[in-house]
Amino acid sequence: MKKKNEPSVRFLMFMSSLLCLFIILQSIVVVYTPHIFVRMMNMIAIIGASGIVGAFIREIFILKEKLAGKGEKMNET
């Protein structure tokens, strides 16, 4: 049974793919912008978004381990 507050693997995959798209688009802006202020602000956003994507991927692995552990317990009984 799934808890309400626990995100699903599908949701996490969707959000991490959206954030990866955001990172790619921001990287293009950083490369082609002539203004240093805009470049630095986008670099900060890219670093923050990369950390968020890493956290989502870690959550996906944790959820997979939980689901695998539940499956093994069900098979034992």
C-alpha positions as CSV (number, residue, x, y, z in Angstrom):
1,M,0.0,0.0,0.0
2,K,1.4,3.4,-1.0
3,K,1.5,6.3,1.4
4,K,0.1,9.7,0.2
5,N,3.2,11.7,1.0
6,E,5.6,9.3,-0.7
7,P,6.3,10.3,-4.4
8,S,6.0,7.6,-7.1
9,V,8.9,6.6,-9.3
10,R,7.0,7.9,-12.4
11,F,6.5,11.3,-10.8
12,L,10.2,11.6,-9.9
13,M,11.3,10.5,-13.4
14,F,9.0,13.1,-15.0
15,M,10.3,15.9,-12.7
16,S,13.9,15.0,-13.2
17,S,13.5,15.0,-17.0
18,L,11.9,18.5,-16.8
19,L,14.7,19.7,-14.7
20,C,17.3,18.3,-17.1
21,L,15.6,20.1,-19.9
22,F,15.8,23.3,-17.8
23,I,19.5,22.8,-17.2
24,I,20.2,22.3,-20.9
25,L,18.3,25.4,-21.8
26,Q,20.0,27.5,-19.1
27,S,23.4,26.2,-20.3
28,I,22.7,27.4,-23.8
29,V,21.8,30.8,-22.4
30,V,25.0,30.9,-20.4
31,V,27.1,30.1,-23.5
32,Y,25.5,32.7,-25.8
33,T,24.8,35.7,-23.5
34,P,27.1,38.7,-23.7
35,H,26.1,40.0,-20.2
36,I,28.2,38.9,-17.2
37,F,25.4,39.4,-14.7
38,V,22.9,37.2,-16.6
39,R,25.6,34.6,-17.1
40,M,26.4,34.4,-13.4
41,M,22.7,34.3,-12.4
42,N,22.1,31.4,-14.8
43,M,25.2,29.6,-13.6
44,I,23.8,29.8,-10.0
45,A,20.4,28.4,-11.3
46,I,22.2,25.6,-13.1
47,I,24.1,24.6,-10.0
48,G,21.0,24.6,-7.9
49,A,18.9,22.7,-10.4
50,S,21.7,20.1,-10.8
51,G,21.6,19.5,-7.1
52,I,17.8,19.0,-7.3
53,V,18.1,16.5,-10.1
54,G,20.7,14.6,-8.1
55,A,18.3,14.4,-5.1
56,F,15.5,13.2,-7.4
57,I,17.7,10.4,-8.8
58,R,18.7,9.4,-5.3
59,E,15.0,9.2,-4.3
60,I,14.3,7.0,-7.3
61,F,17.0,4.5,-6.2
62,I,15.7,4.6,-2.6
63,L,12.2,3.9,-3.8
64,K,13.4,1.0,-6.0
65,E,15.2,-0.5,-3.0
66,K,12.0,-0.2,-0.9
67,L,9.9,-1.8,-3.5
68,A,12.4,-4.6,-4.0
69,G,12.6,-5.2,-0.3
70,K,8.8,-5.4,0.0
71,G,8.6,-7.9,-2.9
72,E,11.2,-10.1,-1.2
73,K,9.3,-10.0,2.1
74,M,6.0,-10.9,0.3
75,N,7.7,-13.8,-1.4
76,E,9.0,-15.2,1.9
77,T,5.6,-15.4,3.5
